[in-house]
Amino acid sequence: MKPEPLVSILIVNYNYGRFIGKAIESALSQTYSNIEVIVVDDGSTDNSREVIAGYNGRVRAVFKKNGGQPAATNAAFAASTGNIICLLDSDDYFRPDKVRKIVECYRQHEEASYVFHALQRVDMKDADIGIKEPMDGSRWLDFKVRKFMAPPSTGLTFLRSTWDRLKPMPEELTVLGDNYFKFVVMAIARGYYLAEPLAVMRIHGNNALSMDNWGAKRFPEELTVALAMRSNFPELMPKADRLVSITLAKFWQLNRRDDPTSQHLQLYFRSSSVGSKARIYGLAALRRCQQFSKAVLARRRSNLRMRSVQETPTSHTAYRS
């Protein structure tokens, strides 16, 4: 890596005119100077384009017709030239030293193909909501790491060479496009996780994480991610099958009857081999048995605690000297 590698900050925006200014300012205010800021507006109908135009000469702006977040992200990458890619959602913002610490991390861990980091979450009044990612220490990452909660887009960075291996983001994705990056990159390369909140994620009414129908959208999206993984990377078929098994087990658990989820499951199974189908159903059944066993054990423990409380005698005898 060069002593001062160029870092590309990619911002994709759609109708977030009230947020995009702070996102851009946070990118331009980094303590690390060798950066380029790429802002792609995906056909906004609010004042977003006027706000972005106000940074003419300081950012590289791309104005395109509405085509969805994946297409806009692909356009942002195509317009970038940096050695390191940092994603920034237009309603989030970076801490001032984020890029500097990311570059230092890549220098210290030369084998890392990507670096993820934790995110601080706030509400519309900037009140602290907390951190969902692990905060029990930084660590190496790959697909072997179990029960790791990777951050959303703003917490993801990649070497350019790594991004080139990912191939374009599937444009049929809408809500969980960043999962394609996370699942694929952790399967094909080794990276590093910084247990430090280097950016702030804003939770608000239009944010996908706070939508009431999040669950209904999540299932089809995860299946689409798995299908794209398998199509673009045939060697990742077992890992894609495992992702489908997790969704299928959750689908069974919630007793869902969502047509989109059923359709996506049928689409995945239609192009799956007999061995692949057996693997998916076997893993899903095992997961459901584990979930059921945990639920039964928790219920028994709860009943025992209640019985213990009910059977404990209450003594009113005074102590005697």
N, C-alpha and C positions, 0 to 999 in steps of 0.2 A: 504494500500500500504506500502511496506517495505520502510525504511528510504532512501535507495539508490537502487531503483529498477533497474534491468538489462534492458537496452534498446537495442533492435535489430534494426539495420539499414539495410534495404533490398535494394540492388542495382541490377537491372536487366539490362543486356547489350546485344546489338546486333550491331556489326560493328561500335562502337563508340570509337575505340581505341584512337582517338585524344582528346576525352573528359574524358574517364573513369578514368584516373589518377587523375585529379582534383577533381572528385566526391569522389573517395576513400580518397584522402588526406583531404578533407573537413570533411569526416566522422571520420577519425582517429584523427583529430585536435580539437575535441570538448573539451570545458572546463569541461564538465561532463565526468567522467572517466569510469563509470561502463557501458560499451557498448560492443556490439559485432557487427561486420560488416560482412554481408553475401552478397557475390557477385556471381550472377548466370550469366554465359555467355551462350547465347542461340544459340550456333553453329556459332559464328562469323567467317568470312573468311578474316578479316583484321588482324592487329597486336594486337587486344584486348587481346587475351589469353596470349601473352608475357607480356603485361603491367600488367595484373592481377597477373600473376605468380611472378612478381617482388615484390609483397606484401605478399609472402608466409610466414606464421607464424603470420601475423598481421591481416589477414582477413580469413574468411572461404569461400573458392572458390568452386563453383559447375560448372563443365563443362558438358553441355548436348547437344544433337542434337537439331537442330532448330525445335521449336514447337510453336512459337508465344509467345508474351508477357504474356498473361494470364497463360499459362502453366509454364513459367519461374517464374512468381510471386508466383504461388502455390508451386513450388519447393523451392523458397527462404523461404517462410513461414515454410515449412516442416523442413527446416534445422535450423530454429531459435529456441531460447529458452527464449527470453526476455519477461518481463511482459508488456512492451510497444513496439509497432511496429511503426517504422518510415519508410516511403517509400522515396526513392531517385532515380529519373531518372538519368541514367548514363551520360546524357549531362547537368545536373544541378549540383548545389553544395550548401552545407549548410553554413550559417553564423556560426562562431565559438561557439556562445552561444545558438544555436538553441535547442539542446537536454536539456540543463539545464533549459531553460525557459519552455519547454514543460513539463518536470517533475514537475516544480514548479506549473504550471497551473493545472495539475492533482491533486496535493496536495491541492491546494486552492479550487478546484471545484470537490469534491469527488463524485458527482453524474454524472460527465462527463464520458461517455463511449468512447468518441473519442474527439480529439482536432484538429481542422483545423487552418491554418494560412495563411496570405497573402504571395504572391510571388513577388519579384522584377524581372522584365524582362529586359534583356540586349540583344544586338546584338552580332555579332561575334567579335566586337572590344571592347566589354564590355561597350558600350555606353548605357545609361539608356533609356529604352523604356517606362517604367511606370508600374503601378500596376492596374490590372483589378478588383481585389476583393474589397469589401466595406472597406473603411478606416474611417468610421464615428463612430467607437467605437467597442469594443469587446462585445460579446453577447452569450446567450444560443441559441442552434440550435436544431431543429427537423423538421419534415415534414410540420409543420404548418407555418413555416417561408416562406413568399412569396417573390419572386423576389430576392432570395439570390444566388449569384454566388460563388459556392464552388470552391476552387482552384484545379488545376491539381494534379497529384500524389505526387509530391514533397512537397506539402502543407498538406498532409494527415497523421495523426497518429491515432493509435487505441490501446485500451487495448487489451491484448491477448484474454481475455474472450470475448470481442466484436467481434474480428476477427473470433473466433471459431464459433460464431453464424451466420456469413455471408455465410459459406460454400464455397467450392472452386470457384474461379472466372470462369465463363463460358469460355471455351477455344476457342469457335467460335468467340469471340470478337477480334478485332484487334486494332482499333484506339482509341475507347472510353472505354477501359476496366475499367478505374478508375471511370467512371460514375456508374458502377454497385455498387462499394463500397459506393459512395456518396449517391445515391438514396436509396439503401437498408438500410444503417446504419442510415440515417436521418429518415427513416420510422419506424424503430424498436427500436431506442434508442435515448437518449438525449445526446448532446455533447456541446462543447464550441468552439467559434471562436475567435482567437486572431487577432486583427487588427494591426498586426505588421509583416513586411516582414522578416521572419527568414531564408529564403533561396532565391537563385537566379535561375531563369529559363532562359535558354539560347534559344533564337529564331534564327534558322538558316535554311538553304535551305532544309534539310531533316526533319525538325520538322513538325509534322502533322498539327500544327496550322498555318503554313505558306504555306501549299500546295494549289495549285490552285483548286484541286478537293476535298477540304475539305467538302464542302456542299454535294457533291455526296456520300461521304463515311459516313457522319454524320447520314443521315436519316436511312439507314439500321442498323447502329450500335445502335442508340437509340431504335429502335424497338426490336433488339436482347436483349438489356438490359431489356426492359419491359417484354419480354417473359421469360427471366431468372428469373426476380423478381417474376412473377406470378407462375412459375413452382416450384421454391424453397420455396416461401412464399405465399401460397394460400390466407392468410389473407390480403396480400397487393394487391389483385386484383383491387380494386377501384383506388389505387394509380398508378398501372401499366397502367390501362385504361386511367388515366388522362395524363400520359406521352405520350401514343399513340395518344391521341386527340391533344396534342400540335404539335406533328410531322405531323399529318394529316392536321391540319389547315395550317401549314407552307407549306406542300406539295401542298395544294390547292392554297395558295397565290402565290407561285412561278410558278404554272402551270407546275409542273414537270412531266416528263414521264419516269423517271428512272425505268428500269426493276427491279433492285435490291430492290428499295423501294416498288414498287408495289408487288413484290413477298413476301417481308417481311410483308407487310400489310395483304396480303391474308393469309399468314401463321398464323398470330396472330388472324385474324377474324375466320379462319377455326376452331379454338379450343375455340372460345368465345361463351358464351351464348347469347341469344337474348337480355337479359337485359344489358349485357356488351357492345354489339354492339350499342344498343340505347344510352347508356351513352357516348360512345366514339364519335358517330356522333353528339349527342346533344352538348357536350362540344366543339367539333371542330367547329360546326356551330356558337355557341355563340362567340367563340374566333374570328372567321372570321368577324362576325358582328361588334364586338368591334374594330377590326383592320380597317374595312371599315369606321366606324364612325369616328375614329381618323383621317384617311386619308382625309375624306371629310371636317372635321372641320379644319384641318391644311391647306387645299387648300383654304377654304373660308377666313381664317385669312390672308393668303398670298395675295389673291385677294383684300381684304379690305385695306391692307397696301399699295398695289400698286395703288389702286384707290385714296387713301388719298393723296399719294405723287403727283399724276397727277392733282388732283383738288385743291391743295393748291396754291393760287395766289402768285405770286412773286411781291413784292412791291419795286419800285425804288424811292419812295418818301423820300426825305431827311427830317430829323428831323429839326423842326424850334425852335428857342429859344423863 
